Amino acid sequence: QVQLVESGGGLVQAGGSLRLSCVASGRTFSNYAMAWFRQAPGKEREFVAAISRSGGSTYYANSVKGRFTISRDNAKNMVYLQMNSLKPDDTAVYYCAARFTALDRWYRGVNEYSYWGQGTQVTLSS
């Protein structure tokens, strides 16, 4: 079992920045590919960004490419999402997800992740 806890959400003006954090506990963090997803009211959960076990490979949804950066610190069991140039459409609950894998690659499907945090709310004000 892996436990994930997100933090860093809040209310921010359009054009602003936020940094989300997710701390993992319970297993060897470097054995897990990690990702961020988000879910807006009335919408399905959608992929935002993913990172491989080592952190050497990342992938982004087109809607956030160039604005968001995913990173991880395996020594601290942390994964981060730096969000810049935020837009009203970025308003959502953001979830951290983990998947055990023997491969150093990323995954982008909701169903490809076994472990989820409780989410942190990000709200944009125009």
MOPAC internal coordinates of N, CA, C and O (Angstrom, degrees):
PM7 1SCF
backbone

  N    0.0000 0     0.00 0     0.00 0    0    0    0
  C    1.4485 1     0.00 0     0.00 0    1    0    0
  C    1.5209 1   110.68 1     0.00 0    2    1    0
  O    1.2310 1   121.48 1   -37.93 1    3    2    1
  N    1.3080 1   114.77 1   142.07 1    3    2    1
  C    1.4552 1   122.21 1   175.20 1    5    3    2
  C    1.5200 1   107.43 1  -122.65 1    6    5    3
  O    1.2310 1   120.78 1   -47.98 1    7    6    5
  N    1.3000 1   116.12 1   132.02 1    7    6    5
  C    1.4594 1   120.97 1   175.91 1    9    7    6
  C    1.5247 1   108.27 1  -106.34 1   10    9    7
  O    1.2310 1   121.23 1   -45.79 1   11   10    9
  N    1.3174 1   115.25 1   134.21 1   11   10    9
  C    1.4645 1   121.92 1  -177.56 1   13   11   10
  C    1.5195 1   109.44 1  -123.58 1   14   13   11
  O    1.2310 1   120.92 1   -44.89 1   15   14   13
  N    1.3205 1   115.85 1   135.11 1   15   14   13
  C    1.4605 1   120.91 1   178.47 1   17   15   14
  C    1.5181 1   108.94 1  -133.14 1   18   17   15
  O    1.2310 1   120.95 1   -61.45 1   19   18   17
  N    1.3344 1   115.78 1   118.55 1   19   18   17
  C    1.4611 1   121.70 1   179.04 1   21   19   18
  C    1.5199 1   110.85 1   -91.50 1   22   21   19
  O    1.2310 1   121.66 1   -24.27 1   23   22   21
  N    1.3254 1   114.43 1   155.73 1   23   22   21
  C    1.4621 1   121.11 1   173.70 1   25   23   22
  C    1.5144 1   108.38 1  -155.66 1   26   25   23
  O    1.2310 1   121.26 1   -11.70 1   27   26   25
  N    1.3314 1   115.19 1   168.30 1   27   26   25
  C    1.4521 1   120.17 1   174.58 1   29   27   26
  C    1.5118 1   115.80 1   105.06 1   30   29   27
  O    1.2310 1   120.17 1   174.46 1   31   30   29
  N    1.3312 1   117.29 1    -5.54 1   31   30   29
  C    1.4540 1   119.00 1   177.92 1   33   31   30
  C    1.5153 1   112.05 1   -70.54 1   34   33   31
  O    1.2310 1   121.38 1    -7.72 1   35   34   33
  N    1.3225 1   114.96 1   172.28 1   35   34   33
  C    1.4615 1   119.22 1   178.27 1   37   35   34
  C    1.5050 1   111.70 1   165.36 1   38   37   35
  O    1.2310 1   121.54 1    12.32 1   39   38   37
  N    1.3258 1   114.65 1  -167.68 1   39   38   37
  C    1.4604 1   122.93 1   178.67 1   41   39   38
  C    1.5158 1   108.44 1   -99.97 1   42   41   39
  O    1.2310 1   120.97 1   -52.27 1   43   42   41
  N    1.3153 1   115.75 1   127.73 1   43   42   41
  C    1.4617 1   120.45 1  -177.25 1   45   43   42
  C    1.5244 1   109.01 1  -142.24 1   46   45   43
  O    1.2310 1   121.02 1   -30.51 1   47   46   45
  N    1.3089 1   115.65 1   149.49 1   47   46   45
  C    1.4533 1   120.34 1   178.30 1   49   47   46
  C    1.5227 1   110.90 1   -77.31 1   50   49   47
  O    1.2310 1   121.45 1   -28.30 1   51   50   49
  N    1.3050 1   114.83 1   151.70 1   51   50   49
  C    1.4600 1   119.84 1   175.65 1   53   51   50
  C    1.5235 1   109.36 1   -56.22 1   54   53   51
  O    1.2310 1   121.46 1   -43.13 1   55   54   53
  N    1.3331 1   114.80 1   136.87 1   55   54   53
  C    1.4517 1   120.82 1  -175.94 1   57   55   54
  C    1.5048 1   114.55 1    92.74 1   58   57   55
  O    1.2310 1   120.95 1   168.94 1   59   58   57
  N    1.3165 1   115.79 1   -11.06 1   59   58   57
  C    1.4497 1   120.84 1  -178.54 1   61   59   58
  C    1.5126 1   113.34 1   -84.49 1   62   61   59
  O    1.2310 1   121.21 1     7.54 1   63   62   61
  N    1.3269 1   115.30 1  -172.46 1   63   62   61
  C    1.4597 1   122.38 1  -176.66 1   65   63   62
  C    1.5194 1   110.90 1  -132.18 1   66   65   63
  O    1.2310 1   121.62 1   -27.42 1   67   66   65
  N    1.3306 1   114.50 1   152.58 1   67   66   65
  C    1.4556 1   122.29 1   172.29 1   69   67   66
  C    1.5108 1   107.87 1  -144.42 1   70   69   67
  O    1.2310 1   120.89 1   -27.34 1   71   70   69
  N    1.3205 1   115.90 1   152.66 1   71   70   69
  C    1.4563 1   121.06 1   173.58 1   73   71   70
  C    1.5205 1   108.61 1  -122.55 1   74   73   71
  O    1.2310 1   121.13 1   -64.40 1   75   74   73
  N    1.3135 1   115.45 1   115.60 1   75   74   73
  C    1.4543 1   120.74 1   176.19 1   77   75   74
  C    1.5265 1   109.67 1   -90.24 1   78   77   75
  O    1.2310 1   121.45 1   -34.39 1   79   78   77
  N    1.3130 1   114.83 1   145.61 1   79   78   77
  C    1.4619 1   121.04 1   177.63 1   81   79   78
  C    1.5177 1   109.57 1  -126.65 1   82   81   79
  O    1.2310 1   121.24 1   -27.95 1   83   82   81
  N    1.3138 1   115.23 1   152.05 1   83   82   81
  C    1.4656 1   121.38 1   177.10 1   85   83   82
  C    1.5223 1   107.49 1  -141.65 1   86   85   83
  O    1.2310 1   120.97 1   -57.44 1   87   86   85
  N    1.3169 1   115.74 1   122.56 1   87   86   85
  C    1.4600 1   120.30 1   177.92 1   89   87   86
  C    1.5196 1   108.76 1  -105.78 1   90   89   87
  O    1.2310 1   121.41 1   -43.85 1   91   90   89
  N    1.3203 1   114.90 1   136.15 1   91   90   89
  C    1.4616 1   121.59 1  -178.81 1   93   91   90
  C    1.5156 1   110.69 1  -111.60 1   94   93   91
  O    1.2310 1   121.18 1   -33.80 1   95   94   93
  N    1.3120 1   115.35 1   146.20 1   95   94   93
  C    1.4594 1   119.99 1   176.78 1   97   95   94
  C    1.5167 1   109.17 1  -145.03 1   98   97   95
  O    1.2310 1   120.96 1   -22.69 1   99   98   97
  N    1.3193 1   115.76 1   157.31 1   99   98   97
  C    1.4501 1   120.74 1   173.59 1  101   99   98
  C    1.5086 1   116.10 1   112.07 1  102  101   99
  O    1.2310 1   119.75 1   149.37 1  103  102  101
  N    1.2967 1   118.08 1   -30.63 1  103  102  101
  C    1.4748 1   121.18 1  -178.83 1  105  103  102
  C    1.5211 1   109.06 1  -144.95 1  106  105  103
  O    1.2310 1   120.96 1    -2.81 1  107  106  105
  N    1.3353 1   115.76 1   177.19 1  107  106  105
  C    1.4657 1   120.63 1   178.62 1  109  107  106
  C    1.5216 1   109.16 1   -70.66 1  110  109  107
  O    1.2310 1   121.29 1   -70.53 1  111  110  109
  N    1.3113 1   115.14 1   109.47 1  111  110  109
  C    1.4633 1   121.11 1  -172.30 1  113  111  110
  C    1.5181 1   112.15 1   -59.25 1  114  113  111
  O    1.2310 1   119.93 1   143.63 1  115  114  113
  N    1.3059 1   117.73 1   -36.37 1  115  114  113
  C    1.4642 1   120.54 1  -175.63 1  117  115  114
  C    1.5291 1   113.09 1   -71.46 1  118  117  115
  O    1.2310 1   119.77 1   177.36 1  119  118  117
  N    1.3217 1   118.05 1    -2.64 1  119  118  117
  C    1.4688 1   121.94 1   174.50 1  121  119  118
  C    1.5246 1   112.33 1   -90.70 1  122  121  119
  O    1.2310 1   120.51 1  -176.80 1  123  122  121
  N    1.3241 1   116.64 1     3.20 1  123  122  121
  C    1.4542 1   120.57 1  -172.56 1  125  123  122
  C    1.5217 1   111.95 1  -120.62 1  126  125  123
  O    1.2310 1   121.49 1   -50.18 1  127  126  125
  N    1.3262 1   114.75 1   129.82 1  127  126  125
  C    1.4524 1   119.30 1   164.84 1  129  127  126
  C    1.5258 1   107.48 1   -75.36 1  130  129  127
  O    1.2310 1   121.01 1   -33.23 1  131  130  129
  N    1.3211 1   115.68 1   146.77 1  131  130  129
  C    1.4580 1   120.67 1  -175.07 1  133  131  130
  C    1.5315 1   110.38 1  -126.90 1  134  133  131
  O    1.2310 1   121.34 1   -22.67 1  135  134  133
  N    1.3217 1   115.04 1   157.33 1  135  134  133
  C    1.4567 1   119.36 1   179.03 1  137  135  134
  C    1.5188 1   110.22 1  -156.00 1  138  137  135
  O    1.2310 1   122.03 1   -16.68 1  139  138  137
  N    1.3172 1   113.71 1   163.32 1  139  138  137
  C    1.4553 1   122.08 1   170.83 1  141  139  138
  C    1.5241 1   107.93 1  -117.37 1  142  141  139
  O    1.2310 1   121.35 1   -43.61 1  143  142  141
  N    1.3203 1   115.02 1   136.39 1  143  142  141
  C    1.4556 1   123.38 1   172.95 1  145  143  142
  C    1.5183 1   107.73 1  -125.41 1  146  145  143
  O    1.2310 1   120.55 1   -12.81 1  147  146  145
  N    1.3185 1   116.56 1   167.19 1  147  146  145
  C    1.4568 1   120.37 1   175.43 1  149  147  146
  C    1.5200 1   109.97 1  -144.36 1  150  149  147
  O    1.2310 1   121.77 1   -23.28 1  151  150  149
  N    1.3257 1   114.22 1   156.72 1  151  150  149
  C    1.4559 1   120.07 1   179.70 1  153  151  150
  C    1.5139 1   108.85 1  -142.17 1  154  153  151
  O    1.2310 1   121.30 1   -62.50 1  155  154  153
  N    1.3227 1   115.12 1   117.50 1  155  154  153
  C    1.4557 1   121.77 1   176.44 1  157  155  154
  C    1.5271 1   109.12 1   -90.61 1  158  157  155
  O    1.2310 1   119.86 1   -21.66 1  159  158  157
  N    1.3253 1   117.87 1   158.34 1  159  158  157
  C    1.4668 1   120.48 1  -179.64 1  161  159  158
  C    1.5143 1   112.06 1   -55.75 1  162  161  159
  O    1.2310 1   120.68 1   -50.00 1  163  162  161
  N    1.3220 1   116.31 1   130.00 1  163  162  161
  C    1.4556 1   121.36 1   177.29 1  165  163  162
  C    1.5203 1   114.75 1    77.46 1  166  165  163
  O    1.2310 1   120.43 1  -175.08 1  167  166  165
  N    1.3306 1   116.78 1     4.92 1  167  166  165
  C    1.4684 1   120.30 1  -178.61 1  169  167  166
  C    1.5265 1   110.60 1  -120.52 1  170  169  167
  O    1.2310 1   121.48 1   -17.85 1  171  170  169
  N    1.3241 1   114.77 1   162.15 1  171  170  169
  C    1.4618 1   119.36 1   176.63 1  173  171  170
  C    1.5265 1   110.34 1   -76.49 1  174  173  171
  O    1.2310 1   121.85 1   -21.63 1  175  174  173
  N    1.3211 1   114.06 1   158.37 1  175  174  173
  C    1.4573 1   118.69 1   175.88 1  177  175  174
  C    1.5204 1   109.29 1   -66.97 1  178  177  175
  O    1.2310 1   120.31 1   -45.01 1  179  178  177
  N    1.3298 1   117.01 1   134.99 1  179  178  177
  C    1.4532 1   120.31 1  -176.46 1  181  179  178
  C    1.5270 1   111.33 1  -127.43 1  182  181  179
  O    1.2310 1   121.96 1   -28.90 1  183  182  181
  N    1.3155 1   113.86 1   151.10 1  183  182  181
  C    1.4551 1   122.01 1   178.94 1  185  183  182
  C    1.5214 1   111.01 1   -69.50 1  186  185  183
  O    1.2310 1   120.92 1   -39.06 1  187  186  185
  N    1.3401 1   115.85 1   140.94 1  187  186  185
  C    1.4651 1   121.00 1   177.08 1  189  187  186
  C    1.5307 1   110.20 1  -117.02 1  190  189  187
  O    1.2310 1   120.74 1   123.69 1  191  190  189
  N    1.3388 1   116.18 1   -56.31 1  191  190  189
  C    1.4658 1   120.05 1  -176.24 1  193  191  190
  C    1.5174 1   109.46 1  -159.40 1  194  193  191
  O    1.2310 1   120.92 1   -27.77 1  195  194  193
  N    1.3330 1   115.85 1   152.23 1  195  194  193
  C    1.4583 1   121.11 1   180.00 1  197  195  194
  C    1.5173 1   110.18 1  -139.74 1  198  197  195
  O    1.2310 1   121.31 1   -23.47 1  199  198  197
  N    1.3293 1   115.10 1   156.53 1  199  198  197
  C    1.4554 1   120.80 1  -178.62 1  201  199  198
  C    1.5266 1   109.41 1  -143.56 1  202  201  199
  O    1.2310 1   120.89 1   -36.94 1  203  202  201
  N    1.3062 1   115.91 1   143.06 1  203  202  201
  C    1.4594 1   121.16 1  -178.59 1  205  203  202
  C    1.5250 1   111.17 1   -75.51 1  206  205  203
  O    1.2310 1   121.11 1    -7.15 1  207  206  205
  N    1.3231 1   115.47 1   172.85 1  207  206  205
  C    1.4679 1   121.04 1  -178.17 1  209  207  206
  C    1.5151 1   112.83 1   -54.78 1  210  209  207
  O    1.2310 1   120.78 1   135.16 1  211  210  209
  N    1.3048 1   116.12 1   -44.84 1  211  210  209
  C    1.4663 1   120.45 1  -176.78 1  213  211  210
  C    1.5238 1   112.77 1   -81.34 1  214  213  211
  O    1.2310 1   120.96 1   161.98 1  215  214  213
  N    1.3245 1   115.78 1   -18.02 1  215  214  213
  C    1.4535 1   120.15 1  -173.67 1  217  215  214
  C    1.5134 1   112.97 1    89.23 1  218  217  215
  O    1.2310 1   120.78 1  -179.41 1  219  218  217
  N    1.3204 1   116.12 1     0.59 1  219  218  217
  C    1.4497 1   119.18 1  -175.71 1  221  219  218
  C    1.5069 1   115.38 1   -80.68 1  222  221  219
  O    1.2310 1   120.28 1   168.21 1  223  222  221
  N    1.3295 1   117.08 1   -11.79 1  223  222  221
  C    1.4504 1   121.11 1  -179.37 1  225  223  222
  C    1.5210 1   109.47 1  -134.06 1  226  225  223
  O    1.2310 1   121.43 1   -46.69 1  227  226  225
  N    1.3277 1   114.87 1   133.31 1  227  226  225
  C    1.4667 1   120.43 1  -179.87 1  229  227  226
  C    1.5174 1   110.03 1  -133.52 1  230  229  227
  O    1.2310 1   121.20 1   -18.85 1  231  230  229
  N    1.3238 1   115.31 1   161.15 1  231  230  229
  C    1.4646 1   121.07 1   179.54 1  233  231  230
  C    1.5179 1   108.05 1  -149.08 1  234  233  231
  O    1.2310 1   120.78 1   -36.58 1  235  234  233
  N    1.3578 1   116.12 1   143.42 1  235  234  233
  C    1.4524 1   120.79 1  -175.76 1  237  235  234
  C    1.5165 1   111.26 1  -130.55 1  238  237  235
  O    1.2310 1   121.51 1   -30.31 1  239  238  237
  N    1.3151 1   114.71 1   149.69 1  239  238  237
  C    1.4523 1   119.87 1   168.50 1  241  239  238
  C    1.5201 1   108.64 1   -67.04 1  242  241  239
  O    1.2310 1   120.40 1   -32.13 1  243  242  241
  N    1.3097 1   116.83 1   147.87 1  243  242  241
  C    1.4663 1   120.77 1  -179.14 1  245  243  242
  C    1.5279 1   111.84 1   -58.07 1  246  245  243
  O    1.2310 1   120.86 1   147.24 1  247  246  245
  N    1.3171 1   115.96 1   -32.76 1  247  246  245
  C    1.4623 1   120.01 1  -175.51 1  249  247  246
  C    1.5303 1   112.96 1   -68.63 1  250  249  247
  O    1.2310 1   119.95 1   161.75 1  251  250  249
  N    1.3382 1   117.71 1   -18.25 1  251  250  249
  C    1.4655 1   120.15 1  -177.32 1  253  251  250
  C    1.5228 1   112.31 1  -119.06 1  254  253  251
  O    1.2310 1   120.18 1   173.97 1  255  254  253
  N    1.3040 1   117.25 1    -6.03 1  255  254  253
  C    1.4695 1   120.97 1  -176.52 1  257  255  254
  C    1.5189 1   110.02 1   -58.87 1  258  257  255
  O    1.2310 1   121.01 1   -48.11 1  259  258  257
  N    1.3247 1   115.67 1   131.89 1  259  258  257
  C    1.4567 1   120.60 1  -179.27 1  261  259  258
  C    1.5195 1   113.83 1    88.80 1  262  261  259
  O    1.2310 1   120.50 1   166.41 1  263  262  261
  N    1.3324 1   116.65 1   -13.59 1  263  262  261
  C    1.4749 1   120.40 1   179.56 1  265  263  262
  C    1.5249 1   111.84 1  -113.56 1  266  265  263
  O    1.2310 1   120.21 1   145.47 1  267  266  265
  N    1.3351 1   117.20 1   -34.53 1  267  266  265
  C    1.4542 1   122.19 1  -177.24 1  269  267  266
  C    1.5266 1   109.60 1  -108.90 1  270  269  267
  O    1.2310 1   121.26 1   -30.75 1  271  270  269
  N    1.3357 1   115.19 1   149.25 1  271  270  269
  C    1.4626 1   121.66 1   176.32 1  273  271  270
  C    1.5182 1   109.68 1  -134.60 1  274  273  271
  O    1.2310 1   120.88 1   -55.07 1  275  274  273
  N    1.3232 1   115.92 1   124.93 1  275  274  273
  C    1.4619 1   120.83 1   175.62 1  277  275  274
  C    1.5199 1   108.31 1   -98.72 1  278  277  275
  O    1.2310 1   120.93 1   -38.92 1  279  278  277
  N    1.3234 1   115.82 1   141.08 1  279  278  277
  C    1.4567 1   121.09 1   177.81 1  281  279  278
  C    1.5239 1   108.82 1  -149.90 1  282  281  279
  O    1.2310 1   121.09 1   -12.23 1  283  282  281
  N    1.3197 1   115.52 1   167.77 1  283  282  281
  C    1.4642 1   119.25 1   178.93 1  285  283  282
  C    1.5184 1   109.81 1  -146.42 1  286  285  283
  O    1.2310 1   121.85 1   -24.41 1  287  286  285
  N    1.3206 1   114.07 1   155.59 1  287  286  285
  C    1.4565 1   121.71 1   175.57 1  289  287  286
  C    1.5318 1   106.00 1  -128.69 1  290  289  287
  O    1.2310 1   120.58 1   -80.80 1  291  290  289
  N    1.3071 1   116.50 1    99.20 1  291  290  289
  C    1.4702 1   120.49 1  -175.21 1  293  291  290
  C    1.5230 1   112.18 1   -66.62 1  294  293  291
  O    1.2310 1   120.03 1   154.08 1  295  294  293
  N    1.3020 1   117.54 1   -25.92 1  295  294  293
  C    1.4675 1   120.27 1   178.40 1  297  295  294
  C    1.5201 1   111.48 1   -69.97 1  298  297  295
  O    1.2310 1   120.96 1   154.36 1  299  298  297
  N    1.3326 1   115.77 1   -25.64 1  299  298  297
  C    1.4723 1   120.62 1  -178.07 1  301  299  298
  C    1.5179 1   112.74 1  -107.65 1  302  301  299
  O    1.2310 1   120.34 1  -179.38 1  303  302  301
  N    1.3331 1   116.95 1     0.62 1  303  302  301
  C    1.4717 1   121.44 1  -177.87 1  305  303  302
  C    1.5235 1   111.62 1    58.47 1  306  305  303
  O    1.2310 1   120.79 1  -138.69 1  307  306  305
  N    1.3071 1   116.09 1    41.31 1  307  306  305
  C    1.4623 1   121.55 1  -174.94 1  309  307  306
  C    1.5250 1   111.07 1  -123.58 1  310  309  307
  O    1.2310 1   121.27 1   -34.32 1  311  310  309
  N    1.3202 1   115.17 1   145.68 1  311  310  309
  C    1.4503 1   122.03 1   167.82 1  313  311  310
  C    1.5283 1   107.04 1  -129.56 1  314  313  311
  O    1.2310 1   121.12 1   -35.87 1  315  314  313
  N    1.3276 1   115.45 1   144.13 1  315  314  313
  C    1.4550 1   121.28 1  -173.68 1  317  315  314
  C    1.5351 1   110.23 1  -126.31 1  318  317  315
  O    1.2310 1   121.65 1   -23.44 1  319  318  317
  N    1.3210 1   114.45 1   156.56 1  319  318  317
  C    1.4519 1   121.06 1   170.45 1  321  319  318
  C    1.5227 1   107.48 1  -134.31 1  322  321  319
  O    1.2310 1   121.15 1   -74.29 1  323  322  321
  N    1.3132 1   115.40 1   105.71 1  323  322  321
  C    1.4674 1   120.94 1   175.37 1  325  323  322
  C    1.5181 1   108.11 1   -85.93 1  326  325  323
  O    1.2310 1   120.85 1   -58.74 1  327  326  325
  N    1.3148 1   115.99 1   121.26 1  327  326  325
  C    1.4538 1   121.35 1  -176.43 1  329  327  326
  C    1.5185 1   109.47 1  -116.58 1  330  329  327
  O    1.2310 1   120.38 1   -62.20 1  331  330  329
  N    1.3126 1   116.88 1   117.80 1  331  330  329
  C    1.4566 1   123.04 1   179.61 1  333  331  330
  C    1.5243 1   110.28 1  -117.45 1  334  333  331
  O    1.2310 1   120.83 1   -15.91 1  335  334  333
  N    1.3017 1   116.02 1   164.09 1  335  334  333
  C    1.4726 1   122.17 1   178.41 1  337  335  334
  C    1.5233 1   110.94 1    48.47 1  338  337  335
  O    1.2310 1   121.13 1  -130.87 1  339  338  337
  N    1.2938 1   115.44 1    49.13 1  339  338  337
  C    1.4678 1   120.25 1  -175.33 1  341  339  338
  C    1.5234 1   111.81 1   -65.66 1  342  341  339
  O    1.2310 1   121.63 1   -34.37 1  343  342  341
  N    1.3296 1   114.48 1   145.63 1  343  342  341
  C    1.4458 1   122.70 1  -178.67 1  345  343  342
  C    1.5293 1   109.85 1  -121.06 1  346  345  343
  O    1.2310 1   119.95 1   -20.72 1  347  346  345
  N    1.3297 1   117.69 1   159.28 1  347  346  345
  C    1.4666 1   119.74 1   177.32 1  349  347  346
  C    1.5293 1   113.04 1   -54.79 1  350  349  347
  O    1.2310 1   120.07 1   147.00 1  351  350  349
  N    1.3313 1   117.47 1   -33.00 1  351  350  349
  C    1.4669 1   121.02 1   179.63 1  353  351  350
  C    1.5207 1   112.90 1   -68.41 1  354  353  351
  O    1.2310 1   119.99 1   169.01 1  355  354  353
  N    1.3326 1   117.62 1   -10.99 1  355  354  353
  C    1.4614 1   120.93 1   177.56 1  357  355  354
  C    1.5234 1   112.04 1   -81.60 1  358  357  355
  O    1.2310 1   120.44 1   173.65 1  359  358  357
  N    1.3206 1   116.76 1    -6.35 1  359  358  357
  C    1.4601 1   120.40 1   178.01 1  361  359  358
  C    1.5190 1   110.65 1   -61.44 1  362  361  359
  O    1.2310 1   120.56 1   -56.57 1  363  362  361
  N    1.3270 1   116.54 1   123.43 1  363  362  361
  C    1.4614 1   121.96 1  -177.46 1  365  363  362
  C    1.5233 1   109.54 1  -178.72 1  366  365  363
  O    1.2310 1   121.44 1    -8.99 1  367  366  365
  N    1.3116 1   114.86 1   171.01 1  367  366  365
  C    1.4581 1   120.66 1   165.75 1  369  367  366
  C    1.5242 1   106.82 1   -88.56 1  370  369  367
  O    1.2310 1   120.65 1   -52.24 1  371  370  369
  N    1.3186 1   116.37 1   127.76 1  371  370  369
  C    1.4576 1   121.90 1  -177.85 1  373  371  370
  C    1.5311 1   109.38 1  -103.06 1  374  373  371
  O    1.2310 1   121.71 1   -48.72 1  375  374  373
  N    1.3401 1   114.34 1   131.28 1  375  374  373
  C    1.4574 1   121.68 1  -176.90 1  377  375  374
  C    1.5269 1   111.17 1  -117.50 1  378  377  375
  O    1.2310 1   121.33 1   -40.65 1  379  378  377
  N    1.2944 1   115.06 1   139.35 1  379  378  377
  C    1.4530 1   122.92 1   171.61 1  381  379  378
  C    1.5256 1   107.55 1   -93.62 1  382  381  379
  O    1.2310 1   120.18 1   -38.46 1  383  382  381
  N    1.3476 1   117.26 1   141.54 1  383  382  381
  C    1.4533 1   121.26 1  -179.06 1  385  383  382
  C    1.5207 1   110.49 1  -137.72 1  386  385  383
  O    1.2310 1   120.90 1   -29.86 1  387  386  385
  N    1.3332 1   115.89 1   150.14 1  387  386  385
  C    1.4626 1   121.58 1  -178.77 1  389  387  386
  C    1.5203 1   110.59 1  -132.88 1  390  389  387
  O    1.2310 1   121.62 1   -34.04 1  391  390  389
  N    1.3249 1   114.50 1   145.96 1  391  390  389
  C    1.4607 1   120.99 1   177.83 1  393  391  390
  C    1.5172 1   108.35 1  -138.90 1  394  393  391
  O    1.2310 1   120.64 1   -54.90 1  395  394  393
  N    1.3233 1   116.37 1   125.10 1  395  394  393
  C    1.4602 1   120.20 1   174.61 1  397  395  394
  C    1.5175 1   108.77 1   -68.56 1  398  397  395
  O    1.2310 1   120.50 1   -45.63 1  399  398  397
  N    1.3207 1   116.66 1   134.37 1  399  398  397
  C    1.4615 1   119.76 1   179.45 1  401  399  398
  C    1.5250 1   110.58 1  -153.92 1  402  401  399
  O    1.2310 1   121.29 1   -34.13 1  403  402  401
  N    1.3273 1   115.14 1   145.87 1  403  402  401
  C    1.4569 1   120.62 1   174.64 1  405  403  402
  C    1.5272 1   111.06 1   -87.55 1  406  405  403
  O    1.2310 1   121.17 1   170.99 1  407  406  405
  N    1.3332 1   115.37 1    -9.01 1  407  406  405
  C    1.4593 1   120.85 1  -175.85 1  409  407  406
  C    1.5151 1   110.97 1  -102.53 1  410  409  407
  O    1.2310 1   120.47 1   -34.60 1  411  410  409
  N    1.3041 1   116.71 1   145.40 1  411  410  409
  C    1.4587 1   121.23 1   178.10 1  413  411  410
  C    1.5278 1   108.67 1   -91.12 1  414  413  411
  O    1.2310 1   120.68 1  -103.40 1  415  414  413
  N    1.3041 1   116.30 1    76.60 1  415  414  413
  C    1.4619 1   122.80 1  -177.24 1  417  415  414
  C    1.5129 1   109.78 1  -147.71 1  418  417  415
  O    1.2310 1   120.98 1   -10.04 1  419  418  417
  N    1.3203 1   115.74 1   169.96 1  419  418  417
  C    1.4680 1   120.36 1   177.09 1  421  419  418
  C    1.5227 1   109.79 1  -103.78 1  422  421  419
  O    1.2310 1   121.79 1   -15.63 1  423  422  421
  N    1.3206 1   114.18 1   164.37 1  423  422  421
  C    1.4636 1   122.01 1   177.73 1  425  423  422
  C    1.5211 1   107.61 1  -135.29 1  426  425  423
  O    1.2310 1   119.71 1   -32.61 1  427  426  425
  N    1.3315 1   118.16 1   147.39 1  427  426  425
  C    1.4671 1   119.30 1  -175.34 1  429  427  426
  C    1.5257 1   114.38 1  -125.57 1  430  429  427
  O    1.2310 1   120.10 1  -179.34 1  431  430  429
  N    1.3033 1   117.42 1     0.66 1  431  430  429
  C    1.4572 1   119.26 1  -179.41 1  433  431  430
  C    1.5170 1   112.27 1   -90.68 1  434  433  431
  O    1.2310 1   120.96 1   -39.77 1  435  434  433
  N    1.3257 1   115.76 1   140.23 1  435  434  433
  C    1.4594 1   120.58 1   177.56 1  437  435  434
  C    1.5239 1   110.49 1   -56.30 1  438  437  435
  O    1.2310 1   120.74 1   138.26 1  439  438  437
  N    1.3157 1   116.18 1   -41.74 1  439  438  437
  C    1.4618 1   121.32 1  -176.45 1  441  439  438
  C    1.5223 1   113.34 1   -76.34 1  442  441  439
  O    1.2310 1   120.26 1   176.10 1  443  442  441
  N    1.3162 1   117.11 1    -3.90 1  443  442  441
  C    1.4617 1   120.74 1   180.00 1  445  443  442
  C    1.5248 1   112.56 1   -89.46 1  446  445  443
  O    1.2310 1   120.46 1   175.98 1  447  446  445
  N    1.3164 1   116.72 1    -4.02 1  447  446  445
  C    1.4590 1   121.14 1  -178.78 1  449  447  446
  C    1.5172 1   111.15 1  -112.69 1  450  449  447
  O    1.2310 1   121.75 1   -42.67 1  451  450  449
  N    1.3285 1   114.26 1   137.33 1  451  450  449
  C    1.4685 1   120.31 1  -174.96 1  453  451  450
  C    1.5189 1   113.11 1   -98.81 1  454  453  451
  O    1.2310 1   120.65 1   154.58 1  455  454  453
  N    1.3234 1   116.36 1   -25.42 1  455  454  453
  C    1.4489 1   120.37 1  -173.07 1  457  455  454
  C    1.5209 1   110.43 1  -123.21 1  458  457  455
  O    1.2310 1   121.45 1   -42.77 1  459  458  457
  N    1.3326 1   114.82 1   137.23 1  459  458  457
  C    1.4595 1   121.61 1  -175.22 1  461  459  458
  C    1.5176 1   110.65 1  -134.82 1  462  461  459
  O    1.2310 1   121.11 1   -33.65 1  463  462  461
  N    1.3297 1   115.48 1   146.35 1  463  462  461
  C    1.4419 1   120.30 1   170.56 1  465  463  462
  C    1.5202 1   110.79 1   -83.75 1  466  465  463
  O    1.2310 1   121.45 1     2.20 1  467  466  465
  N    1.3228 1   114.83 1  -177.80 1  467  466  465
  C    1.4685 1   119.83 1  -177.04 1  469  467  466
  C    1.5310 1   112.53 1   -86.06 1  470  469  467
  O    1.2310 1   120.81 1   167.23 1  471  470  469
  N    1.3163 1   116.07 1   -12.77 1  471  470  469
  C    1.4545 1   120.65 1   177.34 1  473  471  470
  C    1.5149 1   113.41 1    96.05 1  474  473  471
  O    1.2310 1   121.18 1   -26.29 1  475  474  473
  N    1.3172 1   115.35 1   153.71 1  475  474  473
  C    1.4571 1   122.26 1   174.89 1  477  475  474
  C    1.5168 1   108.56 1  -135.40 1  478  477  475
  O    1.2310 1   120.65 1   -45.30 1  479  478  477
  N    1.3184 1   116.36 1   134.70 1  479  478  477
  C    1.4620 1   121.46 1  -173.83 1  481  479  478
  C    1.5242 1   111.02 1   -82.33 1  482  481  479
  O    1.2310 1   121.41 1   -47.98 1  483  482  481
  N    1.3197 1   114.91 1   132.02 1  483  482  481
  C    1.4630 1   121.93 1   172.42 1  485  483  482
  C    1.5216 1   107.12 1  -119.89 1  486  485  483
  O    1.2310 1   120.91 1   -57.07 1  487  486  485
  N    1.3177 1   115.86 1   122.93 1  487  486  485
  C    1.4575 1   121.19 1  -177.65 1  489  487  486
  C    1.5187 1   109.17 1  -125.48 1  490  489  487
  O    1.2310 1   121.27 1   -51.64 1  491  490  489
  N    1.3173 1   115.17 1   128.36 1  491  490  489
  C    1.4558 1   121.13 1   178.60 1  493  491  490
  C    1.5117 1   109.94 1  -101.91 1  494  493  491
  O    1.2310 1   121.27 1   -44.43 1  495  494  493
  N    1.2998 1   115.18 1   135.57 1  495  494  493
  C    1.4555 1   120.59 1   173.76 1  497  495  494
  C    1.5253 1   107.74 1  -109.79 1  498  497  495
  O    1.2310 1   121.21 1   -44.84 1  499  498  497
  N    1.3248 1   115.29 1   135.16 1  499  498  497
  C    1.4674 1   118.87 1  -177.17 1  501  499  498
  C    1.5162 1   111.38 1   -85.57 1  502  501  499
  O    1.2310 1   120.10 1   180.00 1  503  502  501

